């Protein structure tokens, strides 16, 4: 009986490891750290997509309906929704134009999509894209650690 129970626990643990490995997305940004940060953002958003969606709506001044469209109709993961909004903001390209680039080129990856929107590798905008993703990832990690309420100090004017 004890061996059966241990085998069952081992099976569950191995299943979780396989599932978490398969849950990783290859964002193909051309930067391993940015890809990793986007996967962390993706995982954090999965825990509470409603809150993530509300935050993005306020920060990027985009409707929650648009975010629902991106998730539902375009099958974008949370990290993809985030990076598309960041690319739109940093390149000053309307989000609908970024979504057209994404739809036509998603197999080429987010590095290519960013380039098409005007963000070149190594440019100040690309560095800002990486820094913003790192900040977004770290802010969520801090909030999970118990410092809720200290995260978003941006005030819209």
ABEGO torsion letter per residue (X at the ends): XAAAAAAAAAAAAAAAAAAAAAABBBAGAGBAAAAAAAAAAAAAAAABAAAAAAAAAAAAGBBAAAAAAAAAAAGBBAAAAAAAAAAAAAAGBBAAAAAAAAAAAAAAEAAAAAAAAGBBBGBAAAAAAAAAAAAAAAAAAAAAAGABGAABABBBX
